[in-house]
Amino acid sequence: MVAHITGVDNSAHNYDSRSPELERKLLDSEKLIQQIVEKMDDKTTLMIFGDHGMTEEGNHGGNTDIELSTVFFAY
């Protein structure tokens, strides 16, 4: 299964990286990931990664370290 959670990106573009709306979307994403983990069996691997970082203003697409950095998590 492949999923793209767009709420964080959309909130950052509409507000900025420090907005309560973005924090809410991050918490929503965390809850969704928790629900997926709870349904997984011992033979399943979950990989989570971001497609890009973002500036404090909520933008991306440039070549700064913060825009090019992202996260990778495997469970």
MOMOCOR-V399324 format. One record per pair of residues at least 4 apart in sequence whose C-alpha atoms are under 6 Angstrom apart, sorted by the first residue. I is the first residue (numbers start at 1). GAP is how many residues later the second one is. D is the distance in whole Angstrom. If there is no record, write none. Layout:
# MOMOCOR-V399324
i=I gap=GAP d=D
i=I gap=GAP d=D
This chain:
# MOMOCOR-V399324
i=7 gap=18 d=6
i=8 gap=14 d=6
i=8 gap=17 d=5
i=11 gap=4 d=6
i=11 gap=11 d=5
i=12 gap=4 d=5
i=12 gap=5 d=6
i=12 gap=46 d=4
i=13 gap=45 d=5
i=16 gap=41 d=5
i=16 gap=42 d=5
i=17 gap=39 d=5
i=17 gap=40 d=6
i=17 gap=41 d=5
i=45 gap=30 d=6
i=46 gap=28 d=6
i=46 gap=29 d=5
i=47 gap=26 d=6
i=47 gap=27 d=4
i=48 gap=24 d=6
i=48 gap=25 d=5
i=49 gap=22 d=5
i=49 gap=23 d=4
i=50 gap=20 d=5
i=50 gap=21 d=6
i=52 gap=16 d=6
i=52 gap=18 d=5
i=53 gap=13 d=6
i=53 gap=14 d=4
i=53 gap=15 d=6
i=53 gap=16 d=5
i=53 gap=17 d=5
i=54 gap=4 d=6
i=54 gap=5 d=5
i=54 gap=6 d=5
i=54 gap=13 d=5
i=55 gap=4 d=5
i=60 gap=7 d=5
i=65 gap=4 d=6
